[in-house]
């Protein structure tokens, strides 16, 4: 649940970055070459933030990387927020990204964490989704828009979006249409990041008493959903 931009500055080998999550917005970071790189795994760049009195403070690192699949260059970042939590992210490009700019996205993969939660989603007349999800430490509304780039069965059917404290639109997860192998019951498979940065799985189940297109969000179960669907 991270979004932002990384922009190369034309005058020198530095960048300017902005990062937003559901917990915070950092509208401006300066990214400069690391003066301490003495080994291959050391960061290539430092992320620098200015304190309220204008002093420079290092808050993270950035590495240059190359995708094994596509051969494209991207950047891997680690950022420590105001609460001391470290966020990992990538800065990547696609055909629509302006020259000299990269889109900051969450680092792919990672282990999902079990979570007690509640929530509800509803498929709207336009095919998009509105809903909420909550747990001990958060309670948030979200929208999910149909994925315009779905061209494989494994691609999500919807992208979950929410707003950062500063109003920045953030992609925080995905939703897939799914079906119980045992009973044929349809349900929703949900993957999302909480405001604290944890990666979680959930299921959207339709109860007999619910209105059509309405699903109750429950904690993920890896057993056959015919038990609960």
N, C-alpha and C positions, 0 to 999 in steps of 0.2 A: 504494500500500500504506500507506494512512493512515486512521486512524479517530479519532473523538473526539466531543466535544460542545461546543457554544457555548451558554451560558445567560445570558439577560439578567438583571441584578440589579434587583430591584424598586425599590430606594431611589433609584437615580440612573441616568444614561445610561452605564453600564459593563456589562461582561460578565465572566464567568468561563469559561475554556476548559480542556479537557484534550485532549492529543494523544498518540497511540501509533503507532509503526511497528514493523517487525521489528527495528529497530536501537535504539530508545529509547522510553521513556515519560516524558512530562511531565504529571504528574497535575494541576497547577494553573498556569494563566497568568491574569493580570489584563489585561483589555482596556479601555483608557481612551481618551477623546477625544484626538486629536493637537492639541497647542497650536501647531503650526507649519504648519497647512494654509493655504496662500496661493494655491493653484492647483487647478483641477478634478481633475487627475490625482494630486495629493498624497494620501497616506493619510488616511482619516477617523479611524482609531484606531491606537494603538500596542499591541503585545503586550509585556507586562512580566513578567519573571521575577525572583524574589528569589535573591540569592546566598546561600551558606552563612551569611554574617553578617547576612543580612536586608536588604541593600541592593538597591534596585530597579535592574534592568538591562533596557534595551530589546532585545528579541530578534526583533522582527518588526513587521509592519504589517498593517492590515486596511482594505479598501475596501468601501463599500456599492455594490451592483450590482443591476441589474434584468435578468431574463431576457428576451431578445428574443422567444423563442418563447411563453412563458406569461405574461409580464408580472409574475411573482412576484419579490419582493425576496429577494436572497441576499447572502452576504458572500464576498469573495475575500481569502485570507490568504497571507502569505509569512512563513515562519519559518526562522530560522537555528539549526541544531542545535549540539551541543557540538563537533562536528568541523569546523564552519564551512560545512557544506553548507546551501544554501537549499532549502526544500521549499515548493511551491505547492499550495494546496488551496482548496476551497470549503466554505462552511457553508450547507446547504440544508435545506428542510423538505418533508415530504409529509403526507398525510392522517393518518398514524399518529404524527407527531411531536408531543410535548406542547407546549402553548402556552408561548411565551417561550423555546423551545429550538430549536437547529439541529443537524443531524448533519454532522460534518466528514467530507468525502470527498476523494479525489484530484481534482485538476483534470482535467477531461475533455480528451481529445485528447493531443497531444504526439507527438513522433517516436519510433518504436521504434528500439532500438539492436541491431545484430547481436551475437551472443554465442555463444561455444563452450560447450556444456553437455551434461550427461548427465541421465538421469532415467527413471522408470518410473511408470506409473499403472495402476490396476486398478479396473474397475467392480465394485462389491460387489453382493451379493444384494439389498440394499435400494435399489439404483439410484444410490447415492452413489459417490464415488470416493475412494480413498486412494492416495498416491504420494509421490514425492520428486523434487527437481530440484537440481542442483548445477553449479557452475562454478568458476573460479579462486578467487573471493573468498567463496563461500557454498555451503552444502549444507544443505538444509532439507526436512523432512517437511511435508506438507500434506494437508488433506482438501478435497473439493469436494462441495458439497451441491446437489441438484436445485433449479433456479430455480423458485420457486412462482409467479412473476409473468410467466412467459414467455407472451406472447400474440401475438407476431409472429415471423416466421421469422428475423429478424436478432437477436432477443434470445438471450443465451447459454442453453445447456442446464444448465450448472452454474456455481456461484460458488465460486471457490477461497478457502479460509480457512486462516489460520495464527495462531499466538500471538506476541504481542510479548514482550520480556523480562519484563515485569510480568504476563504471563498474559492480556492483553486480546486478544479475538478480533478479527482484522483480515481484511477482504476484500482479497485481494492479486491477484485476477485472475478470468478467466472461461474457460470451455471450451465449444466448440460441436461438435456432431456435423457431420461433413463427408463429402463423397464426391468421389473423383476423376472429373472430367468425361470422361476418356479411357477408363478401365477400369471405373469403377463401384466401385472399392475404397473401403471405408469407412475413415475415419481421424478423429482429433481435432484441431481447431484450438485452440491455446492462446495466451492473452495474459496476461502476469503482470508484476508489478513485483518487482525484486530487493530485498534488504534495503537496498541503497545507493540505492534510489529510481529506478533505470533501468527503462524500459518495454521489454519484450521479447516477441517472438513465438516460438512453437515449434509443432511438430507431434507428435502421438502416433500412431505407426505400429504396426500389428499384424503381427508376423512369423509365418511358417508354424510355427516351432518354439515359439512362445509359447502359454501357456494361453489359452483363450477369455476375452475381456474384458480381456486384458493388453496394454498398449501401451508401446513404447519411446519416450521423449521425445528428439527430435532438434531441431537448430537449424532455424529456419523456412526454407523454400524457397518462392520464388514461382513456381517452374516446376511443371508438371503432376506431381502426386505419383505418377503411374504409373511414373515413373522409379525411384522408391525404394520404393514401397509393395508 
